[in-house]
Amino acid sequence: MKFLKPIVTTFSSLLAVCMFAQEAQHAIDTVKTADFTIAFGSCNKQNMPNLLWDDVLIAKPDLWIWGGDNVYADTDNMQKLRAIYEQQNSVAGYSALKSKVPVIGTWDDHDYGLNDGGVEFKAKAASQQEFLDFFGVPKDSPRRGREGVYVAHSYETPKGTIKVLVLDTRYFRTALTKDTETKRRVKPNTYGEGTVLGEAQWQWLAHELNTSTADFNILVSSIQVLSNEHGFETWGNFPHEVDALKKMIVASKAKGVMVLSGDRHISEFSKTNVEGLAYPLIDFTSSGLTHTYTSYTGEPNPYRVGEVVSIVSFGTLSFDFEKQQVLCTMIGDDGQVLGTFEQYYNAKR
């Protein structure tokens, strides 16, 4: 019977491969027939080759969302920042995408200008103007006079509406607490101390969720909301803010709320059930576009669903309004499907 274990192992491996192949084909078929498709990604070095722009175009998204670290600048010199944005705009693949697909997004620390930076960054107001220039925001837009890059976008289709709420997790974010007891970089603040969004943005978000009639409401956060044990930047460093967000989503009765995040140089799906919410809250992390955590060997995430992807990829969301369904897909170079997650909002699954 010594031969039994290798045979079982091989059979199990083959079965897993076949099942994932079926999932991959299902993902491809769903993307083709979706009522609306969002593609998004983060962590993009402007001076490194991005092999994914052609794959993004092949996915035929109706919208591209930058999830942060859209360029790597780390500077308070606005001439340098402007030149870096111009360098990114000159990338042929990205230029082709912009010519065919609307582009929106948020920033993270490296395009904001300060690694792990927040409210203390002295050049943040000037950096915001360069950010808005990069996104082609008109000079007379109200966004030019408002602190922070948060904004709401609505996309109406013949079958339904999607609302995208782009959050700013930099401009108002208060200090992190360094972890001096373990090898982790930071640890959670004392409950109730500090903020991710700041008072004005919290009020804006409450209004947008409370008044939303959209079939799906997508929150774009540059940092992860659910994964909270890795010791890097996360909403989990402000646990009271995570609780406030969950309560706000429940109270608003907004439909189909989901979080998109980046920053981590890995891609993963996180899921949690929230008391009073009729569906699970999903946090889809897609990172990065040009470079990843290639030495990744594991880290805790109590909310993880499926496996971590640590090679370059971008994410897609394929919406079906009739089924109230979103298919989330991680896609690598040459269109390789690296992971999928399917969420129905008409029933708790």
C-alpha positions as CSV (number, residue, x, y, z in Angstrom):
1,M,0.0,0.0,0.0
2,K,3.0,2.3,0.0
3,F,2.1,3.4,-3.5
4,L,-1.3,4.7,-2.4
5,K,-0.3,8.1,-1.0
6,P,1.6,9.3,-4.1
7,I,-1.3,8.3,-6.3
8,V,-3.9,10.1,-4.1
9,T,-1.7,13.1,-3.9
10,T,-1.3,13.2,-7.7
11,F,-5.0,12.7,-8.2
12,S,-5.8,15.5,-5.7
13,S,-3.4,17.8,-7.5
14,L,-4.9,17.0,-10.9
15,L,-8.4,17.5,-9.5
16,A,-7.4,20.9,-8.1
17,V,-5.9,21.9,-11.4
18,C,-9.1,20.8,-13.3
19,M,-11.3,22.7,-10.9
20,F,-9.3,25.9,-11.2
21,A,-9.3,25.5,-14.9
22,Q,-13.0,25.4,-14.8
23,E,-13.1,28.5,-12.6
24,A,-10.8,30.3,-14.9
25,Q,-12.9,29.5,-17.9
26,H,-16.0,30.6,-16.0
27,A,-14.2,33.9,-15.2
28,I,-13.3,34.5,-18.8
29,D,-16.9,33.7,-19.9
30,T,-18.4,36.0,-17.2
31,V,-16.1,38.9,-18.1
32,K,-17.3,38.6,-21.7
33,T,-21.0,38.8,-20.8
34,A,-20.8,41.3,-17.9
35,D,-23.1,44.2,-17.8
36,F,-20.3,46.4,-16.5
37,T,-16.6,45.7,-15.9
38,I,-14.2,47.5,-13.6
39,A,-10.4,46.9,-13.8
40,F,-8.1,48.2,-11.1
41,G,-4.6,47.9,-9.7
42,S,-1.9,49.6,-7.6
43,C,1.8,49.8,-7.0
44,N,3.1,50.9,-10.4
45,K,6.7,52.1,-10.8
46,Q,6.8,54.5,-13.7
47,N,10.4,53.5,-14.5
48,M,9.7,49.7,-14.6
49,P,8.1,47.8,-17.4
50,N,4.4,47.2,-16.9
51,L,3.5,44.0,-18.7
52,L,-0.2,44.2,-18.0
53,W,-1.6,47.2,-19.9
54,D,-2.4,45.1,-23.0
55,D,-4.1,42.5,-20.8
56,V,-6.2,45.3,-19.2
57,L,-7.3,46.4,-22.6
58,I,-8.1,42.8,-23.6
59,A,-10.4,42.6,-20.6
60,K,-12.4,45.4,-22.1
61,P,-13.2,47.3,-18.9
62,D,-15.7,50.1,-18.7
63,L,-13.6,51.8,-16.1
64,W,-10.0,51.7,-14.8
65,I,-9.4,52.6,-11.1
66,W,-6.0,53.4,-9.8
67,G,-5.7,52.0,-6.2
68,G,-2.7,54.1,-5.1
69,D,1.0,54.2,-5.6
70,N,0.2,55.0,-9.2
71,V,3.7,56.3,-9.5
72,Y,6.7,56.3,-7.1
73,A,7.8,59.8,-6.3
74,D,8.4,60.1,-2.5
75,T,9.1,63.8,-2.8
76,D,8.0,67.2,-1.7
77,N,9.5,68.7,-4.9
78,M,6.5,69.4,-7.1
79,Q,8.6,69.8,-10.3
80,K,9.9,66.3,-9.7
81,L,6.5,65.0,-9.0
82,R,5.1,66.6,-12.1
83,A,7.9,65.1,-14.2
84,I,7.2,61.6,-12.8
85,Y,3.5,61.9,-13.6
86,E,4.4,63.0,-17.1
87,Q,6.6,60.0,-17.4
88,Q,3.8,57.7,-16.5
89,N,1.4,59.5,-18.9
90,S,3.9,58.8,-21.7
91,V,3.9,55.0,-21.2
92,A,2.5,53.7,-24.4
93,G,0.3,51.0,-22.8
94,Y,-1.2,53.4,-20.3
95,S,-1.7,56.0,-23.0
96,A,-3.6,53.5,-25.1
97,L,-5.8,52.6,-22.1
98,K,-6.6,56.2,-21.3
99,S,-7.7,56.8,-24.9
100,K,-10.3,54.1,-24.6
101,V,-11.3,53.8,-21.0
102,P,-12.3,56.4,-18.3
103,V,-9.7,56.6,-15.5
104,I,-10.3,57.5,-11.9
105,G,-8.5,56.6,-8.6
106,T,-6.9,57.6,-5.3
107,W,-3.4,57.9,-4.1
108,D,-1.2,56.1,-1.6
109,D,1.9,57.1,0.2
110,H,4.5,57.0,-2.7
111,D,2.5,59.2,-5.0
112,Y,1.2,61.3,-2.1
113,G,4.9,62.1,-1.4
114,L,5.9,60.6,1.9
115,N,6.4,56.9,2.7
116,D,3.7,55.8,5.2
117,G,2.8,59.5,5.3
118,G,-0.4,61.1,6.6
119,V,-1.7,64.4,7.9
120,E,1.8,65.6,8.8
121,F,3.1,65.8,5.2
122,K,3.7,69.5,4.6
123,A,3.5,69.4,0.8
124,K,0.1,67.6,0.7
125,A,-1.9,70.5,-0.7
126,A,0.5,71.1,-3.5
127,S,0.7,67.3,-4.2
128,Q,-3.0,67.2,-4.4
129,Q,-3.0,69.7,-7.3
130,E,-0.4,67.6,-9.2
131,F,-2.6,64.5,-8.5
132,L,-5.7,66.3,-9.9
133,D,-3.6,67.3,-13.0
134,F,-2.6,63.7,-13.6
135,F,-6.3,62.7,-13.6
136,G,-7.3,65.6,-15.9
137,V,-9.6,67.3,-13.3
138,P,-10.6,70.8,-14.6
139,K,-8.9,73.8,-13.0
140,D,-12.3,75.2,-12.0
141,S,-13.5,71.9,-10.4
142,P,-14.7,72.2,-6.8
143,R,-12.2,69.4,-6.1
144,R,-9.4,71.9,-6.6
145,G,-10.5,73.9,-3.5
146,R,-11.3,70.9,-1.2
147,E,-8.8,69.2,1.0
148,G,-8.3,65.6,0.1
149,V,-8.8,63.6,-3.1
150,Y,-11.9,61.7,-2.1
151,V,-14.7,61.8,-4.7
152,A,-17.9,60.0,-5.8
153,H,-18.5,58.7,-9.3
154,S,-21.8,57.1,-10.6
155,Y,-22.1,54.9,-13.7
156,E,-25.5,54.3,-15.1
157,T,-26.2,51.5,-17.5
158,P,-29.5,50.3,-19.0
159,K,-29.6,47.5,-16.4
160,G,-28.5,49.4,-13.3
161,T,-26.1,51.8,-11.6
162,I,-22.7,51.5,-9.9
163,K,-21.4,54.1,-7.5
164,V,-17.7,54.3,-6.8
165,L,-16.7,56.1,-3.7
166,V,-13.0,56.9,-3.9
167,L,-11.5,57.4,-0.4
168,D,-8.4,59.4,0.7
169,T,-6.5,57.4,3.4
170,R,-3.6,59.9,3.4
171,Y,-4.5,63.5,3.7
172,F,-6.2,63.3,7.1
173,R,-4.7,60.1,8.5
174,T,-3.2,60.6,11.9
175,A,-0.1,59.1,13.4
176,L,0.6,55.3,13.5
177,T,1.9,53.5,16.6
178,K,5.3,51.9,16.2
179,D,5.6,48.3,17.4
180,T,8.7,48.2,19.6
181,E,8.0,44.7,20.9
182,T,7.9,42.5,17.8
183,K,9.3,42.6,14.3
184,R,6.2,44.2,12.9
185,R,6.5,47.8,11.8
186,V,3.4,49.2,13.5
187,K,0.6,48.0,15.9
188,P,-3.0,49.1,16.4
189,N,-3.6,52.5,18.2
190,T,-5.4,52.5,21.5
191,Y,-9.1,52.1,20.6
192,G,-10.6,55.5,19.8
193,E,-7.4,57.3,19.2
194,G,-6.7,58.7,15.7
195,T,-8.5,58.7,12.4
196,V,-8.1,57.3,8.8
197,L,-10.5,59.6,7.0
198,G,-10.9,62.7,9.1
199,E,-14.2,64.4,10.2
200,A,-15.1,66.1,6.9
201,Q,-14.5,62.9,4.8
202,W,-16.5,60.8,7.3
203,Q,-19.4,63.2,6.9
204,W,-19.1,63.1,3.2
205,L,-19.0,59.3,3.1
206,A,-22.1,59.0,5.4
207,H,-24.0,61.3,3.0
208,E,-22.9,59.4,-0.1
209,L,-23.9,56.0,1.4
210,N,-27.1,57.2,3.0
211,T,-28.4,58.7,-0.2
212,S,-27.2,56.1,-2.6
213,T,-29.7,54.3,-4.8
214,A,-27.1,52.4,-6.8
215,D,-27.3,48.7,-7.2
216,F,-23.6,48.4,-6.2
217,N,-21.4,50.7,-4.1
218,I,-17.7,50.3,-4.4
219,L,-15.4,51.8,-1.8
220,V,-11.8,52.4,-3.0
221,S,-9.3,52.4,-0.2
222,S,-5.6,52.6,-0.9
223,I,-4.9,50.5,2.2
224,Q,-6.6,47.2,3.3
225,V,-9.7,47.5,5.4
226,L,-10.1,43.9,6.7
227,S,-6.6,42.3,6.9
228,N,-5.3,43.6,10.2
229,E,-2.5,41.4,11.6
230,H,0.5,41.9,9.3
231,G,2.0,44.9,11.0
232,F,2.0,47.2,8.0
233,E,-0.5,49.9,7.1
234,T,-4.1,48.9,7.4
235,W,-7.4,50.3,8.7
236,G,-6.8,47.7,11.5
237,N,-4.3,50.1,13.0
238,F,-7.4,52.2,13.8
239,P,-9.8,49.5,15.0
240,H,-12.5,52.0,16.0
241,E,-12.5,53.3,12.4
242,V,-13.1,49.8,11.1
243,D,-16.1,49.5,13.4
244,A,-17.4,52.9,12.4
245,L,-17.2,52.0,8.7
246,K,-19.1,48.7,9.3
247,K,-21.8,50.5,11.3
248,M,-22.1,53.2,8.7
249,I,-22.6,50.6,5.9
250,V,-25.2,48.8,7.9
251,A,-27.1,52.0,8.9
252,S,-27.0,53.3,5.3
253,K,-28.8,50.2,3.9
254,A,-26.6,50.8,0.8
255,K,-26.7,47.9,-1.6
256,G,-23.8,45.8,-2.8
257,V,-21.0,47.5,-0.8
258,M,-17.5,46.1,-1.5
259,V,-14.0,47.4,-0.8
260,L,-11.1,47.6,-3.3
261,S,-7.6,48.1,-1.8
262,G,-3.9,48.0,-2.8
263,D,-0.6,48.9,-1.2
264,R,0.6,45.4,-0.1
265,H,2.4,44.1,-3.1
266,I,0.2,41.0,-2.9
267,S,-3.3,40.2,-4.1
268,E,-5.9,38.5,-1.9
269,F,-9.6,38.3,-1.1
270,S,-10.8,39.0,2.4
271,K,-14.3,38.4,3.7
272,T,-16.3,39.0,6.9
273,N,-19.8,38.9,8.1
274,V,-21.1,42.1,9.7
275,E,-23.9,42.1,12.2
276,G,-27.0,43.7,10.6
277,L,-25.6,43.4,7.0
278,A,-27.5,41.1,4.7
279,Y,-24.4,40.1,2.8
280,P,-20.7,39.6,3.6
281,L,-18.2,42.5,3.3
282,I,-15.5,41.8,0.8
283,D,-12.1,43.5,0.5
284,F,-10.4,42.7,-2.8
285,T,-6.7,43.7,-2.7
286,S,-4.9,43.9,-6.0
287,S,-1.2,44.8,-5.8
288,G,1.1,45.3,-7.6
289,L,1.2,46.2,-11.3
290,T,5.0,46.3,-11.8
291,H,6.5,44.7,-8.7
292,T,5.4,42.5,-5.9
293,Y,6.3,40.8,-2.7
294,T,8.3,38.1,-4.4
295,S,9.8,36.7,-1.2
296,Y,6.4,36.3,0.4
297,T,6.2,33.2,2.5
298,G,3.0,33.9,4.5
299,E,1.4,36.3,6.9
300,P,-1.8,36.1,9.1
301,N,-5.1,37.3,7.8
302,P,-8.1,36.0,9.7
303,Y,-10.4,37.1,6.9
304,R,-8.6,35.6,3.9
305,V,-10.5,33.6,1.3
306,G,-8.4,31.5,-1.1
307,E,-4.7,31.9,-1.7
308,V,-2.4,34.9,-1.8
309,V,-1.0,35.9,-5.2
310,S,2.5,37.4,-5.1
311,I,3.1,38.0,-8.9
312,V,2.2,41.0,-10.9
313,S,-1.5,41.3,-11.6
314,F,-4.6,43.5,-11.8
315,G,-8.1,42.9,-10.7
316,T,-11.4,42.9,-12.5
317,L,-15.0,43.1,-11.2
318,S,-17.7,41.8,-13.5
319,F,-21.2,42.9,-12.6
320,D,-24.5,41.2,-13.4
321,F,-27.4,43.4,-12.3
322,E,-30.1,40.8,-12.8
323,K,-28.4,38.2,-10.6
324,Q,-27.0,40.9,-8.2
325,Q,-23.6,39.2,-8.7
326,V,-20.0,40.4,-8.8
327,L,-17.2,38.1,-10.1
328,C,-13.8,39.3,-8.8
329,T,-10.8,38.1,-10.8
330,M,-7.1,38.4,-10.4
331,I,-5.4,38.5,-13.8
332,G,-1.7,38.2,-14.6
333,D,0.4,38.6,-17.7
334,D,-0.9,37.1,-20.9
335,G,-4.4,37.0,-19.4
336,Q,-3.6,34.3,-16.9
337,V,-6.4,33.9,-14.3
338,L,-4.7,33.7,-10.9
339,G,-7.7,33.8,-8.6
340,T,-11.5,34.3,-8.5
341,F,-14.2,35.1,-6.0
342,E,-17.9,35.2,-6.7
343,Q,-20.2,37.3,-4.5
344,Y,-24.0,37.4,-4.7
345,Y,-25.8,40.2,-3.0
346,N,-29.4,38.8,-3.2
347,A,-28.5,36.2,-0.5
348,K,-25.9,35.6,2.2
349,R,-23.3,33.1,0.8
